[in-house]
Amino acid sequence: MVDGSGSILKNIHVLTAIVSFTLFFIRGMWVMKGSVMMQQKWVKIVPHINDTVLLGTAIALTISIGQYPFVDAWLTVKLLALVAYICLGIEALRLAKSDIGRAAAWLAALVVFLFIVSVALTKEPFGFLLFLK
């Protein structure tokens, strides 16, 4: 169980996850609309700073709870889903050549993000997929 300074880490982790999701959602909308907002300097910097804090708190939390990817299944799934989320996000925001490709990658990334959250909340490798049985 996370307590004391661990609860501060967890709160920062949750807050940065919410900010990450929000920024990704908004940037996806801007990309699909061709908004000039994507050219703003802060849009290119703030998400990376936030995601660095998010990853740092994730690492600190794994150490504090003594559970690790490739040892504990739920953290392994979370890590692998994070890699998928990052790849889909890059596709959605930078690489996709068509509107349909961008939208599909963006929506898929959002679903993967929500899956990651469900795995974190349930500490089960199948997350919200458990409810589809």
Phi and psi restraints in degrees (value plus and minus 20) as a CYANA .aco file:
   2 VAL   PHI    -112.2   -72.2
   2 VAL   PSI     104.8   144.8
   3 ASP   PHI    -162.8  -122.8
   3 ASP   PSI     154.6   194.6
   4 GLY   PHI      37.0    77.0
   4 GLY   PSI    -144.0  -104.0
   5 SER   PHI     -86.4   -46.4
   5 SER   PSI     -44.2    -4.2
   6 GLY   PHI     -84.6   -44.6
   6 GLY   PSI     -54.7   -14.7
   7 SER   PHI     -90.4   -50.4
   7 SER   PSI     -51.2   -11.2
   8 ILE   PHI     -85.4   -45.4
   8 ILE   PSI     -65.3   -25.3
   9 LEU   PHI     -77.3   -37.3
   9 LEU   PSI     -66.1   -26.1
  10 LYS   PHI     -82.8   -42.8
  10 LYS   PSI     -62.7   -22.7
  11 ASN   PHI     -83.3   -43.3
  11 ASN   PSI     -61.5   -21.5
  12 ILE   PHI     -84.5   -44.5
  12 ILE   PSI     -61.8   -21.8
  13 HIS   PHI     -80.1   -40.1
  13 HIS   PSI     -67.5   -27.5
  14 VAL   PHI     -84.2   -44.2
  14 VAL   PSI     -64.5   -24.5
  15 LEU   PHI     -81.2   -41.2
  15 LEU   PSI     -65.8   -25.8
  16 THR   PHI     -88.7   -48.7
  16 THR   PSI     -49.0    -9.0
  17 ALA   PHI     -85.8   -45.8
  17 ALA   PSI     -62.7   -22.7
  18 ILE   PHI     -83.4   -43.4
  18 ILE   PSI     -64.3   -24.3
  19 VAL   PHI     -83.0   -43.0
  19 VAL   PSI     -62.5   -22.5
  20 SER   PHI     -79.9   -39.9
  20 SER   PSI     -68.0   -28.0
  21 PHE   PHI     -80.7   -40.7
  21 PHE   PSI     -66.3   -26.3
  22 THR   PHI     -82.0   -42.0
  22 THR   PSI     -67.5   -27.5
  23 LEU   PHI     -83.8   -43.8
  23 LEU   PSI     -60.9   -20.9
  24 PHE   PHI     -84.8   -44.8
  24 PHE   PSI     -62.7   -22.7
  25 PHE   PHI     -78.3   -38.3
  25 PHE   PSI     -69.8   -29.8
  26 ILE   PHI     -85.3   -45.3
  26 ILE   PSI     -64.8   -24.8
  27 ARG   PHI     -82.9   -42.9
  27 ARG   PSI     -56.0   -16.0
  28 GLY   PHI     -82.4   -42.4
  28 GLY   PSI     -62.3   -22.3
  29 MET   PHI     -82.7   -42.7
  29 MET   PSI     -64.2   -24.2
  30 TRP   PHI     -82.3   -42.3
  30 TRP   PSI     -62.5   -22.5
  31 VAL   PHI     -81.8   -41.8
  31 VAL   PSI     -65.4   -25.4
  32 MET   PHI     -88.0   -48.0
  32 MET   PSI     -46.7    -6.7
  33 LYS   PHI    -110.7   -70.7
  33 LYS   PSI     -25.3    14.7
  34 GLY   PHI      48.4    88.4
  34 GLY   PSI      11.6    51.6
  35 SER   PHI     -89.9   -49.9
  35 SER   PSI     122.6   162.6
  36 VAL   PHI     -90.7   -50.7
  36 VAL   PSI     -31.9     8.1
  37 MET   PHI     -78.0   -38.0
  37 MET   PSI     -49.8    -9.8
  38 MET   PHI     -84.9   -44.9
  38 MET   PSI     -36.0     4.0
  39 GLN   PHI    -110.2   -70.2
  39 GLN   PSI     -27.9    12.1
  40 GLN   PHI     -85.0   -45.0
  40 GLN   PSI     118.1   158.1
  41 LYS   PHI     -79.4   -39.4
  41 LYS   PSI     -62.9   -22.9
  42 TRP   PHI     -82.7   -42.7
  42 TRP   PSI     -51.0   -11.0
  43 VAL   PHI     -88.6   -48.6
  43 VAL   PSI     -47.4    -7.4
  44 LYS   PHI    -106.3   -66.3
  44 LYS   PSI     -37.6     2.4
  45 ILE   PHI    -126.9   -86.9
  45 ILE   PSI     -70.2   -30.2
  46 VAL   PHI     -77.0   -37.0
  46 VAL   PSI     -65.2   -25.2
  47 PRO   PHI     -79.8   -39.8
  47 PRO   PSI     -55.6   -15.6
  48 HIS   PHI     -90.3   -50.3
  48 HIS   PSI     -58.5   -18.5
  49 ILE   PHI     -84.6   -44.6
  49 ILE   PSI     -67.5   -27.5
  50 ASN   PHI     -80.4   -40.4
  50 ASN   PSI     -65.8   -25.8
  51 ASP   PHI     -88.0   -48.0
  51 ASP   PSI     -49.1    -9.1
  52 THR   PHI     -86.3   -46.3
  52 THR   PSI     -63.2   -23.2
  53 VAL   PHI     -84.1   -44.1
  53 VAL   PSI     -62.2   -22.2
  54 LEU   PHI     -78.0   -38.0
  54 LEU   PSI     -67.9   -27.9
  55 LEU   PHI     -86.5   -46.5
  55 LEU   PSI     -61.1   -21.1
  56 GLY   PHI     -81.3   -41.3
  56 GLY   PSI     -62.9   -22.9
  57 THR   PHI     -89.2   -49.2
  57 THR   PSI     -53.0   -13.0
  58 ALA   PHI     -82.0   -42.0
  58 ALA   PSI     -65.2   -25.2
  59 ILE   PHI     -83.8   -43.8
  59 ILE   PSI     -65.6   -25.6
  60 ALA   PHI     -81.6   -41.6
  60 ALA   PSI     -59.2   -19.2
  61 LEU   PHI     -86.9   -46.9
  61 LEU   PSI     -60.3   -20.3
  62 THR   PHI     -81.1   -41.1
  62 THR   PSI     -60.1   -20.1
  63 ILE   PHI     -87.0   -47.0
  63 ILE   PSI     -63.4   -23.4
  64 SER   PHI     -87.9   -47.9
  64 SER   PSI     -50.9   -10.9
  65 ILE   PHI    -113.9   -73.9
  65 ILE   PSI     -27.6    12.4
  66 GLY   PHI      49.0    89.0
  66 GLY   PSI       9.5    49.5
  67 GLN   PHI    -144.0  -104.0
  67 GLN   PSI     121.7   161.7
  68 TYR   PHI    -158.3  -118.3
  68 TYR   PSI     129.0   169.0
  69 PRO   PHI     -79.1   -39.1
  69 PRO   PSI     128.1   168.1
  70 PHE   PHI      49.3    89.3
  70 PHE   PSI     -14.3    25.7
  71 VAL   PHI    -140.6  -100.6
  71 VAL   PSI     -68.9   -28.9
  72 ASP   PHI    -125.2   -85.2
  72 ASP   PSI     102.7   142.7
  73 ALA   PHI     -76.5   -36.5
  73 ALA   PSI     -63.5   -23.5
  74 TRP   PHI     -83.6   -43.6
  74 TRP   PSI     -56.3   -16.3
  75 LEU   PHI     -94.3   -54.3
  75 LEU   PSI     -51.0   -11.0
  76 THR   PHI     -83.4   -43.4
  76 THR   PSI     -67.0   -27.0
  77 VAL   PHI     -83.2   -43.2
  77 VAL   PSI     -62.1   -22.1
  78 LYS   PHI     -79.8   -39.8
  78 LYS   PSI     -64.6   -24.6
  79 LEU   PHI     -84.9   -44.9
  79 LEU   PSI     -65.8   -25.8
  80 LEU   PHI     -85.3   -45.3
  80 LEU   PSI     -58.4   -18.4
  81 ALA   PHI     -86.9   -46.9
  81 ALA   PSI     -54.1   -14.1
  82 LEU   PHI     -82.1   -42.1
  82 LEU   PSI     -62.6   -22.6
  83 VAL   PHI     -81.1   -41.1
  83 VAL   PSI     -63.7   -23.7
  84 ALA   PHI     -81.6   -41.6
  84 ALA   PSI     -63.4   -23.4
  85 TYR   PHI     -80.1   -40.1
  85 TYR   PSI     -64.9   -24.9
  86 ILE   PHI     -82.7   -42.7
  86 ILE   PSI     -65.8   -25.8
  87 CYS   PHI     -81.9   -41.9
  87 CYS   PSI     -64.8   -24.8
  88 LEU   PHI     -84.8   -44.8
  88 LEU   PSI     -58.6   -18.6
  89 GLY   PHI     -83.8   -43.8
  89 GLY   PSI     -62.2   -22.2
  90 ILE   PHI     -83.2   -43.2
  90 ILE   PSI     -62.3   -22.3
  91 GLU   PHI     -81.1   -41.1
  91 GLU   PSI     -66.3   -26.3
  92 ALA   PHI     -86.5   -46.5
  92 ALA   PSI     -61.7   -21.7
  93 LEU   PHI    -113.5   -73.5
  93 LEU   PSI     -38.9     1.1
  94 ARG   PHI    -151.8  -111.8
  94 ARG   PSI     -65.2   -25.2
  95 LEU   PHI    -112.7   -72.7
  95 LEU   PSI     -53.7   -13.7
  96 ALA   PHI     -78.5   -38.5
  96 ALA   PSI     115.5   155.5
  97 LYS   PHI    -112.8   -72.8
  97 LYS   PSI     -39.1     0.9
  98 SER   PHI    -138.0   -98.0
  98 SER   PSI     138.4   178.4
  99 ASP   PHI     -81.6   -41.6
  99 ASP   PSI     -60.6   -20.6
 100 ILE   PHI     -85.0   -45.0
 100 ILE   PSI     -61.9   -21.9
 101 GLY   PHI     -83.1   -43.1
 101 GLY   PSI     -63.3   -23.3
 102 ARG   PHI     -82.3   -42.3
 102 ARG   PSI     -68.1   -28.1
 103 ALA   PHI     -83.8   -43.8
 103 ALA   PSI     -61.9   -21.9
 104 ALA   PHI     -84.3   -44.3
 104 ALA   PSI     -64.6   -24.6
 105 ALA   PHI     -85.8   -45.8
 105 ALA   PSI     -60.2   -20.2
 106 TRP   PHI     -83.4   -43.4
 106 TRP   PSI     -68.6   -28.6
 107 LEU   PHI     -83.8   -43.8
 107 LEU   PSI     -61.7   -21.7
 108 ALA   PHI     -82.6   -42.6
 108 ALA   PSI     -61.2   -21.2
 109 ALA   PHI     -83.0   -43.0
 109 ALA   PSI     -60.7   -20.7
 110 LEU   PHI     -82.3   -42.3
 110 LEU   PSI     -62.2   -22.2
 111 VAL   PHI     -84.7   -44.7
 111 VAL   PSI     -62.6   -22.6
 112 VAL   PHI     -82.8   -42.8
 112 VAL   PSI     -60.9   -20.9
 113 PHE   PHI     -79.1   -39.1
 113 PHE   PSI     -67.1   -27.1
 114 LEU   PHI     -83.7   -43.7
 114 LEU   PSI     -54.7   -14.7
 115 PHE   PHI     -83.1   -43.1
 115 PHE   PSI     -64.3   -24.3
 116 ILE   PHI     -77.5   -37.5
 116 ILE   PSI     -65.0   -25.0
 117 VAL   PHI     -81.4   -41.4
 117 VAL   PSI     -62.1   -22.1
 118 SER   PHI     -85.5   -45.5
 118 SER   PSI     -56.2   -16.2
 119 VAL   PHI     -85.6   -45.6
 119 VAL   PSI     -62.1   -22.1
 120 ALA   PHI     -82.9   -42.9
 120 ALA   PSI     -62.0   -22.0
 121 LEU   PHI     -91.5   -51.5
 121 LEU   PSI     -58.1   -18.1
 122 THR   PHI    -111.6   -71.6
 122 THR   PSI     -39.3     0.7
 123 LYS   PHI      35.4    75.4
 123 LYS   PSI      11.3    51.3
 124 GLU   PHI    -137.9   -97.9
 124 GLU   PSI     115.3   155.3
 125 PRO   PHI     -81.0   -41.0
 125 PRO   PSI     -43.3    -3.3
 126 PHE   PHI    -112.8   -72.8
 126 PHE   PSI     -26.5    13.5
 127 GLY   PHI      26.9    66.9
 127 GLY   PSI    -151.9  -111.9
 128 PHE   PHI     -88.3   -48.3
 128 PHE   PSI     -32.5     7.5
 129 LEU   PHI     -87.3   -47.3
 129 LEU   PSI     -40.0     0.0
 130 LEU   PHI     -79.3   -39.3
 130 LEU   PSI     -50.5   -10.5
 131 PHE   PHI    -102.2   -62.2
 131 PHE   PSI     -26.1    13.9
 132 LEU   PHI    -109.3   -69.3
 132 LEU   PSI     -24.0    16.0
